[in-house]
Amino acid sequence: MAQSVFRLESLLETHEQPFVVIGADLRVIAVNRAWEAAFGIPREHQIGQPCCKQTGVCRHQHLFQTLEPYAGIFSADDGKESKKLLNVHGYPLLDADGRLYLGESQNLLHKSADEVHQTGMIGKSEPFLRLKAQLQQTTMTLVPVLLLGETGTGKELAAEFVHRHSMQARGEFVIADCTVFGEDLFESELFGHEKGAFTGASNNKKGLFELADNGTLFLDEIGELPFSQQAKLLRAIESGQFRRVGGTATLKASVRIVCATHRNLAEMVRQGRFREDLFYRLSVFPIHMPPLRERKQDIPLLVDHFLQQLSLMRGKPLAISRAGLIKLMQHAWPGNVRELRNCLQLAGSVCAGDTIQEEDIHFMRCFNESVQPITNGETEVIAPEQTAPALSALEQYEANFIASLIKKYQGNRKLIAAEMNISERTLYRKLNRLNLN
Ligand SMILES: Nc1ncnc2c1ncn2[C@@H]1O[C@H](COP(=O)(O)OP(=O)(O)OP(=O)(O)O)[C@@H](O)[C@H]1O
């Protein structure tokens, strides 16, 4: 039992974003360090507390009743005046005895100046220094920046860097994850809505664009934005003007746009899946994030950095043997820096002493996004249940593999993503694409 609690806690720590586990009695069982840092509440004050302070059926209770995973944008129920907006994914978890829990990742949608990553980006290799110089150049203007690169290469970190060094640094850094914007959600999440605009709109609500006024709006995975919504985004970016859903007033916001994608947007334009005008507007300043295999010189520095973090978490030093470091240098790192961090985290939790040995290091199976998901050029803007496309043999293989992990981990997306060495967001996209949701 002690071992499984230890494993659960170390797995929670591999999660970069705030994560909470809630029991069927609607009380908090565990939170990770990212959660403590985001809300400024030590875990010992949170564990055992009710999941929500408001009365009535909450999303957590609803999940325990229906066992249906959910995703959406909610404000934090942390008892503080300035409500933080969270992009939330919740799903049921089962332990080995069949007890039901709820796991919820809570990605902060906006970070104030002092919450934005202070540690900076680590590296000294030539590709890394070139990247940093390009990022520095963007800080002298307010033109949109497009970050292109594989999963785990540090696109979000780079977006924070651009914000932190820009003229808008005093404003908020607001994250909009385009993978969760369906046709319905996009407008009200991005531009807000007025009370009564649609069923469930019980209050006026600011959108992410408004929240990013005088700051930066980071549109993550811009390639996933539904085609039908792309013109609305373009209009708002060009004019800085927008209207809340159900509102008549034209509002204005001065927003610096930074986008990221692992997709080939130019190819999507050619296939008619991404608007050409939006593409040209966003790709004024395209920046390629080098994969870790092209900057292996940075591995020792990154290893030092992550070992320091792990030592702090453990409360005692953690080192790595020379043979262990060589093993890390020889790996191709398809999951990039995230994979390196997860690999060290797991090695640290299995190593017997204070030094990670070669045999403590295990590389995880990884499917990266180089598998081109859609070939007929139109499926992503069509409701999947009506027109689910036939999967290619490779996709079918991937779907079978993920289905076996879903079974193995009883649907726990965090564990599935950890085994596949991809972020939960990437897993979420794959589940949608492969009709596994
Ligand atoms: N140069 C770096 N120095 C230190 N940490 C890094 C660096 N690059 C990435 N990381 C760490 O690696 C992890 C993944 O980074 P990040 O989320 O920014 O990648 P990403 O490209 O946005 O991934 P995805 O496309 O899957 O969302 C984070 O924990 C981040 O802090």
PDBQT file of the ligand as one rigid body, heavy atoms in Angstrom, charges set to zero:
ROOT
HETATM    1  N1  LIG A 501      14.706  24.656 -22.570  1.00  0.00    +0.000 N 
HETATM    2  C1  LIG A 501      14.046  24.150 -21.525  1.00  0.00    +0.000 A 
HETATM    3  N2  LIG A 501      14.536  24.317 -20.293  1.00  0.00    +0.000 NA
HETATM    4  C2  LIG A 501      13.902  23.794 -19.215  1.00  0.00    +0.000 A 
HETATM    5  N3  LIG A 501      12.758  23.105 -19.275  1.00  0.00    +0.000 NA
HETATM    6  C3  LIG A 501      12.220  22.913 -20.490  1.00  0.00    +0.000 A 
HETATM    7  C4  LIG A 501      12.826  23.430 -21.677  1.00  0.00    +0.000 A 
HETATM    8  N4  LIG A 501      12.052  23.105 -22.728  1.00  0.00    +0.000 NA
HETATM    9  C5  LIG A 501      11.014  22.409 -22.235  1.00  0.00    +0.000 A 
HETATM   10  N5  LIG A 501      11.099  22.310 -20.887  1.00  0.00    +0.000 N 
HETATM   11  C6  LIG A 501      10.165  21.593 -20.003  1.00  0.00    +0.000 C 
HETATM   12  O1  LIG A 501       9.640  20.485 -20.759  1.00  0.00    +0.000 OA
HETATM   13  C7  LIG A 501       8.240  20.337 -20.507  1.00  0.00    +0.000 C 
HETATM   14  C8  LIG A 501       7.471  20.472 -21.825  1.00  0.00    +0.000 C 
HETATM   15  O2  LIG A 501       7.554  21.830 -22.280  1.00  0.00    +0.000 OA
HETATM   16  P1  LIG A 501       6.308  22.583 -22.974  1.00  0.00    +0.000 P 
HETATM   17  O3  LIG A 501       5.006  22.211 -22.329  1.00  0.00    +0.000 OA
HETATM   18  O4  LIG A 501       6.641  24.040 -23.050  1.00  0.00    +0.000 OA
HETATM   19  O5  LIG A 501       6.371  21.881 -24.416  1.00  0.00    +0.000 OA
HETATM   20  P2  LIG A 501       5.384  22.036 -25.653  1.00  0.00    +0.000 P 
HETATM   21  O6  LIG A 501       6.233  22.100 -26.869  1.00  0.00    +0.000 OA
HETATM   22  O7  LIG A 501       4.435  23.193 -25.417  1.00  0.00    +0.000 OA
HETATM   23  O8  LIG A 501       4.611  20.634 -25.610  1.00  0.00    +0.000 OA
HETATM   24  P3  LIG A 501       3.147  20.264 -26.225  1.00  0.00    +0.000 P 
HETATM   25  O9  LIG A 501       3.180  20.632 -27.671  1.00  0.00    +0.000 OA
HETATM   26  O10 LIG A 501       3.056  18.778 -26.006  1.00  0.00    +0.000 OA
HETATM   27  O11 LIG A 501       2.127  21.031 -25.411  1.00  0.00    +0.000 OA
HETATM   28  C9  LIG A 501       7.883  21.393 -19.486  1.00  0.00    +0.000 C 
HETATM   29  O12 LIG A 501       8.004  20.816 -18.203  1.00  0.00    +0.000 OA
HETATM   30  C10 LIG A 501       8.946  22.449 -19.656  1.00  0.00    +0.000 C 
HETATM   31  O13 LIG A 501       9.137  23.187 -18.477  1.00  0.00    +0.000 OA
ENDROOT
TORSDOF 0
